[in-house]
Structures are given as structure tokens and as C-alpha cells.
Amino acid sequence: MSLEEINRQLADLAPSTTTDVPQLGVRVHVALSPAPPAAVVFDPMLYLVFQGAKRLLLGAREIRYGAGDLVTTAVHIPALAEVVVASAERPYRALEIPFDRQLVSALIAELGELSPAPAEAVSVHPLPAPVLDPVFRLLKLAGDPGAARILADGVKREIWYRILTGPNGATFIDLTRTNSVLGRVHEVTTWMRGHLGEPFDAGHVAALANVSVTSLYRLFKAATGESPGSYHKRLRLMEGRRRVAERSDTIQRIAATVGYASPAQFTRDYRRLFGAAPTIDFPLSAPLPR
């Protein structure tokens, strides 16, 4: 099985735009040309790249990946994602398989004790060859909804088995362990993602993870490279930038939605993170409503 064969399957499912494939529970990412950085928040998942290339900006850290790479994310990661290699003739294409905690936990229970290994919140490695065949079979099921309903979960189970028993498994093994660094941070980032409009309270967030405030800061720094307060602010601003780019509402309402009482403060923090005010970052033929 080759990357090109799978890429052709992805092209059949999503010729020109990013497309959800609900019968398989996956998403096909597509870009027809290079694009400037866009605000995204990555959920825990497998992200398999079959054509083209991107780079992620995680604060001061830059991560590049392209065809033949597997990207794993274990917590909700706010980032700027930039398509750097893509064309109409050879679009950027990647497959996203969301993390399924129940499936992965059941597999780990069946596999028994697995050797401990360093786990990372975000990592990029070569796509393991044993994963390609089940991915190919999974995508083939898209054309047969009846078969997909019966067989897709089993094929995804095989994909996760190949990941867990390969060099990329440590991240997701750690994620399923409640008392692990990634397990605790995942609980916190999940809460943050759903409560962007609420003020950051270190004591409340530490209680969610069942740790002290001091331990929360230490664990969070180890997993994400920043403090929980800074991370929460970046989540807010990433969501704000996404809404600004979509022109979904006024600046005042967007600011309020992501937890800012003052549009002026939102604009200041936005400019500090992205280098330009919202109306300059995404200029319009008519001014963005305030």
C-alpha cells in the first residue's frame, strides 16, 4: 500500500475542500494552494499527511510536517497552521482520525502492561507502514454505508492498535491514564475549551485536575510549554481570530464571546499575539463592524 493510492482515495472523498466523512468518523483536510497562517485548535487525534506540507506555530515553537508524516496531538492545542506546499494539481491532503478514549482504553486493557516511554503533547514522526493498509480499507468503506456502519469501528480499532504498539503509542497510552501528566492536562484543556467566556481561576482549574495550584503550573508547563493562564488566553484569542476571519459578528460581541469585557483589551491582546489589530489582520472592502 502506498501514500499515492491512499491519496487518490482521499481525492475521491474530498476533491477540493476539507470534508467530514460521517460514516467513517473522520475528516479529510484539503488545500489547493499555499495559505497564510490560520487560527486553529487541534483536538487529540491522529493526523496523517499524504500530500503537500504545512507548518504549525505554537507560540515560539515551529513544527513542520508533510507527505508521509504522522502528527499526534494529545491535548487541545491552539496554533497557527499555514499551508506551505499545495497546488490545484497536487493539493494538500491529510486525514484526521479523532482520539477515541473508550476504544483506546479498551485496547490498552487487552494489550496489558506496555513499556513506558516519553509522551509529548504534539509530535511528528514518519507514518508507520503497518497503518497504511487499514487506512486504505477504512476509506474504501465510504462508498458502502451499510458496510461502513458494521465494519468501520473494527478497522479504526486496528489502526489504533498499530499506533499503540508502534513508536507513536506512548502519547495516547499516557493520555488514558488519569493520573498522568497528559491525562490531567487533557482534563483541564477540555474544560478550558468549553469555557472560553469564563475568567481563569487557577484554584478551580487545579481542583478539576485534582492537584495543587503549584502542581498544575508545573504539569502544564511540562506538557504545553506555557502556564495555564497564558494557554487559556491564547485559546480565547485563537477562537476570536477564527470568528474575526469568518466575519461572524461585531468585534464587541466576538470579544465578549471569548471572555473579554472590553473590546479595546481584546484588540490589544490580539495585536500583541498576531501582530496586527483585527481589522488590519483581515481587511475588508467595508470596515469590520465594531
C-alpha positions as a printed NumPy array, in Angstrom:
array([[  0.   ,   0.   ,   0.   ],
       [  1.39 ,   3.431,  -0.958],
       [  0.775,   7.034,   0.024],
       [ -0.302,   7.763,  -3.554],
       [ -3.006,   5.057,  -3.536],
       [ -4.47 ,   6.449,  -0.33 ],
       [ -4.162,   9.997,  -1.637],
       [ -6.309,   9.005,  -4.641],
       [ -8.973,   7.685,  -2.259],
       [ -8.897,  10.954,  -0.341],
       [ -9.258,  12.86 ,  -3.631],
       [-12.425,  10.885,  -4.408],
       [-13.868,  11.74 ,  -0.98 ],
       [-12.776,  15.39 ,  -0.926],
       [-11.728,  16.714,  -4.36 ],
       [-11.287,  20.373,  -3.455],
       [-12.424,  21.252,   0.076],
       [-11.989,  19.927,   3.597],
       [-14.751,  17.375,   4.109],
       [-16.188,  15.408,   7.024],
       [-16.913,  11.736,   6.293],
       [-19.519,  10.981,   8.976],
       [-19.98 ,   7.317,   8.085],
       [-16.312,   6.782,   8.948],
       [-15.961,   9.353,  11.74 ],
       [-13.001,  11.061,  10.034],
       [-12.208,  14.336,   8.259],
       [-10.247,  14.873,   5.045],
       [ -8.251,  18.12 ,   5.016],
       [ -7.668,  19.73 ,   1.615],
       [ -5.956,  22.922,   0.385],
       [ -5.489,  23.846,  -3.271],
       [ -2.794,  26.469,  -2.726],
       [ -0.464,  27.822,  -0.049],
       [ -2.348,  29.872,   2.516],
       [ -1.411,  32.319,   5.29 ],
       [ -1.481,  31.144,   8.9  ],
       [ -4.991,  30.394,  10.177],
       [ -6.018,  30.101,  13.839],
       [ -6.903,  26.523,  14.742],
       [ -7.283,  24.442,  17.882],
       [ -6.192,  20.839,  17.445],
       [ -8.095,  18.241,  19.449],
       [ -6.448,  14.943,  20.492],
       [ -6.148,  12.954,  17.258],
       [ -4.098,  11.175,  14.638],
       [ -3.312,  13.38 ,  11.636],
       [ -1.904,  11.527,   8.626],
       [ -0.444,  13.603,   5.788],
       [ -0.483,  12.172,   2.259],
       [  0.367,  15.135,   0.022],
       [  1.718,  18.674,   0.434],
       [  3.092,  20.288,   3.586],
       [  2.139,  22.581,   6.473],
       [  3.784,  24.288,   9.389],
       [  2.403,  24.975,  12.857],
       [  3.304,  27.944,  15.008],
       [  2.895,  27.144,  18.71 ],
       [  3.976,  30.354,  20.334],
       [  7.734,  30.485,  19.693],
       [  7.841,  26.859,  18.518],
       [  7.569,  25.905,  14.851],
       [  6.603,  22.404,  13.667],
       [  6.742,  21.35 ,  10.009],
       [  5.196,  18.231,   8.507],
       [  4.398,  16.88 ,   5.071],
       [  3.604,  13.815,   2.977],
       [  4.439,  10.622,   4.845],
       [  4.249,  12.175,   8.314],
       [  2.045,  11.292,  11.264],
       [  1.156,  14.138,  13.631],
       [ -0.195,  13.183,  17.058],
       [ -1.821,  15.639,  19.455],
       [ -2.806,  14.705,  22.999],
       [ -4.339,  17.914,  24.375],
       [ -6.286,  20.796,  22.859],
       [ -3.528,  22.755,  21.121],
       [ -4.125,  26.359,  19.958],
       [ -1.882,  27.088,  16.987],
       [ -1.47 ,  28.941,  13.738],
       [ -1.491,  26.485,  10.822],
       [ -0.014,  27.516,   7.482],
       [ -0.235,  25.561,   4.219],
       [  3.215,  25.832,   2.637],
       [  3.09 ,  23.251,  -0.176],
       [ -0.109,  22.802,  -2.222],
       [ -1.399,  23.414,  -5.731],
       [ -4.508,  22.775,  -7.797],
       [ -2.664,  19.907,  -9.496],
       [ -1.308,  18.458,  -6.259],
       [ -3.469,  19.645,  -3.355],
       [ -2.504,  19.358,   0.275],
       [ -4.366,  16.335,   1.685],
       [ -4.414,  14.82 ,   5.149],
       [ -6.664,  12.504,   7.129],
       [ -7.802,  13.333,  10.668],
       [ -8.854,  10.465,  12.958],
       [-10.158,  11.793,  16.306],
       [ -8.927,  10.241,  19.547],
       [-11.471,   7.717,  20.843],
       [-10.782,   7.368,  24.554],
       [-13.131,   4.422,  25.066],
       [-11.685,   2.448,  22.147],
       [ -8.069,   3.205,  23.068],
       [ -8.609,   2.413,  26.77 ],
       [-10.186,  -0.942,  25.868],
       [ -7.27 ,  -1.789,  23.587],
       [ -4.725,  -0.896,  26.26 ],
       [ -6.577,  -3.127,  28.746],
       [ -6.351,  -6.029,  26.298],
       [ -2.702,  -5.385,  25.478],
       [ -1.721,  -5.453,  29.145],
       [  1.258,  -3.614,  30.573],
       [  3.046,  -1.578,  27.936],
       [  6.587,  -0.308,  28.261],
       [  6.704,   3.313,  29.464],
       [  8.127,   5.868,  27.042],
       [  8.321,   9.667,  26.85 ],
       [  4.989,  11.187,  25.782],
       [  4.536,  14.531,  24.054],
       [  1.547,  16.838,  23.682],
       [  2.392,  17.28 ,  19.978],
       [  4.771,  15.146,  17.951],
       [  5.645,  14.436,  14.322],
       [  7.034,  11.091,  13.167],
       [  7.18 ,   9.106,   9.926],
       [  3.853,   7.428,   9.221],
       [  4.228,   3.766,  10.316],
       [  3.922,   1.398,   7.347],
       [  1.546,  -1.041,   9.165],
       [ -1.034,   1.761,   9.44 ],
       [ -1.395,   2.225,   5.675],
       [ -3.318,  -0.961,   4.891],
       [ -6.105,  -0.463,   7.465],
       [ -6.372,   3.217,   6.485],
       [ -6.86 ,   2.145,   2.861],
       [ -9.555,  -0.353,   3.883],
       [-11.281,   2.22 ,   6.086],
       [-11.523,   4.734,   3.249],
       [-12.891,   2.09 ,   0.874],
       [-15.855,   1.672,   3.22 ],
       [-17.002,   5.245,   2.495],
       [-18.682,   4.04 ,  -0.699],
       [-20.722,   1.388,   1.12 ],
       [-22.66 ,   2.951,   4.04 ],
       [-24.069,  -0.4  ,   5.156],
       [-20.623,  -1.969,   5.373],
       [-19.226,   1.182,   6.995],
       [-21.823,   1.006,   9.754],
       [-20.793,  -2.565,  10.595],
       [-17.069,  -2.569,   9.836],
       [-15.638,   0.941,  10.258],
       [-15.199,   0.771,  14.034],
       [-13.3  ,  -2.509,  13.723],
       [-10.938,  -1.099,  11.099],
       [-10.307,   2.008,  13.215],
       [ -9.582,  -0.317,  16.134],
       [ -6.884,  -1.937,  14.003],
       [ -5.437,   1.483,  13.144],
       [ -5.24 ,   2.4  ,  16.818],
       [ -3.709,  -0.994,  17.62 ],
       [ -0.953,  -0.318,  15.094],
       [ -0.338,   3.113,  16.63 ],
       [ -0.339,   1.926,  20.249],
       [  2.112,  -0.897,  19.549],
       [  4.365,   1.313,  17.42 ],
       [  6.756,   4.154,  18.196],
       [  3.943,   6.722,  18.462],
       [  1.828,   4.918,  21.045],
       [  3.226,   6.416,  24.256],
       [  1.322,   9.674,  23.888],
       [ -2.099,   8.024,  23.762],
       [ -1.236,   5.418,  26.368],
       [ -0.336,   8.26 ,  28.719],
       [ -3.461,  10.195,  27.783],
       [ -5.751,   7.414,  29.026],
       [ -4.098,   7.371,  32.467],
       [ -5.993,   9.724,  34.741],
       [ -3.01 ,  10.493,  36.97 ],
       [ -0.511,  11.041,  34.154],
       [  0.716,  14.481,  33.12 ],
       [ -1.086,  14.355,  29.773],
       [ -4.211,  12.843,  31.33 ],
       [ -4.521,  15.666,  33.858],
       [ -3.668,  18.383,  31.342],
       [ -6.188,  16.935,  28.891],
       [ -8.935,  17.237,  31.527],
       [ -8.009,  20.881,  32.09 ],
       [ -7.737,  21.836,  28.412],
       [-11.067,  20.124,  27.698],
       [-12.685,  22.292,  30.368],
       [-10.953,  25.421,  29.052],
       [-12.121,  24.752,  25.507],
       [-15.727,  24.653,  26.693],
       [-15.47 ,  27.698,  28.982],
       [-13.686,  30.363,  26.954],
       [-16.032,  33.052,  28.203],
       [-15.247,  32.431,  31.882],
       [-12.388,  34.102,  33.789],
       [ -9.375,  31.954,  34.524],
       [ -9.355,  30.725,  38.145],
       [ -6.213,  28.739,  38.938],
       [ -7.73 ,  27.225,  42.084],
       [-10.834,  25.985,  40.26 ],
       [ -8.813,  24.587,  37.362],
       [ -6.368,  22.844,  39.737],
       [ -9.312,  21.215,  41.519],
       [-10.537,  19.837,  38.178],
       [ -7.188,  18.088,  37.772],
       [ -7.119,  17.075,  41.466],
       [ -3.755,  18.755,  42.01 ],
       [ -2.432,  21.788,  43.859],
       [ -2.072,  25.101,  42.047],
       [  1.715,  24.701,  42.172],
       [  1.488,  21.224,  40.635],
       [ -0.937,  22.47 ,  37.989],
       [  1.576,  25.068,  36.796],
       [  4.379,  22.509,  36.767],
       [  2.367,  19.881,  34.873],
       [  1.025,  22.404,  32.384],
       [  4.451,  23.836,  31.669],
       [  5.824,  20.341,  31.096],
       [  3.062,  19.401,  28.637],
       [  2.429,  22.655,  26.753],
       [  5.443,  24.874,  27.407],
       [  3.375,  27.648,  28.997],
       [  1.355,  28.495,  32.098],
       [ -2.338,  27.554,  32.245],
       [ -3.358,  31.236,  32.324],
       [ -1.345,  32.038,  29.197],
       [ -2.691,  28.945,  27.489],
       [ -6.298,  29.907,  28.295],
       [ -5.731,  33.421,  26.93 ],
       [ -4.244,  32.006,  23.718],
       [ -7.238,  29.678,  23.33 ],
       [ -9.523,  32.699,  23.641],
       [ -7.595,  34.751,  21.118],
       [ -7.372,  31.867,  18.639],
       [-11.131,  31.445,  18.774],
       [-11.541,  35.211,  18.474],
       [ -9.312,  35.275,  15.398],
       [-11.287,  32.447,  13.818],
       [-14.513,  34.386,  14.344],
       [-12.974,  37.585,  13.004],
       [-11.747,  35.748,   9.895],
       [-15.26 ,  34.398,   9.329],
       [-16.718,  37.878,   9.959],
       [-19.23 ,  36.12 ,  12.186],
       [-20.121,  39.104,  14.403],
       [-19.081,  42.548,  15.621],
       [-15.727,  42.999,  17.368],
       [-17.566,  43.806,  20.612],
       [-19.608,  40.599,  20.516],
       [-16.666,  38.451,  19.471],
       [-14.638,  39.885,  22.354],
       [-17.445,  39.128,  24.809],
       [-17.88 ,  35.58 ,  23.49 ],
       [-14.247,  34.745,  24.238],
       [-14.3  ,  36.279,  27.698],
       [-13.26 ,  39.918,  27.198],
       [-15.306,  42.598,  28.936],
       [-13.528,  45.27 ,  26.887],
       [-13.223,  45.214,  23.061],
       [-10.217,  47.521,  23.459],
       [ -8.4  ,  44.967,  25.635],
       [ -9.294,  42.204,  23.179],
       [ -7.808,  44.292,  20.347],
       [ -4.632,  44.999,  22.352],
       [ -4.092,  41.328,  23.211],
       [ -4.989,  40.324,  19.647],
       [ -2.396,  42.737,  18.231],
       [  0.222,  41.53 ,  20.712],
       [ -0.253,  37.866,  19.694],
       [ -0.897,  38.198,  15.95 ],
       [  0.99 ,  41.383,  15.129],
       [ -1.989,  43.376,  13.852],
       [ -5.383,  44.576,  15.044],
       [ -8.405,  42.503,  13.925],
       [ -9.479,  44.98 ,  11.233],
       [ -5.94 ,  45.128,   9.819],
       [ -5.335,  41.382,  10.1  ],
       [ -8.422,  40.667,   7.981],
       [ -9.082,  43.813,   5.912],
       [-12.463,  44.057,   4.233],
       [-13.926,  46.159,   1.472],
       [-16.086,  47.621,   4.213],
       [-14.823,  48.051,   7.806],
       [-15.466,  45.157,  10.169],
       [-18.357,  46.183,  12.46 ],
       [-17.323,  47.285,  15.911]])
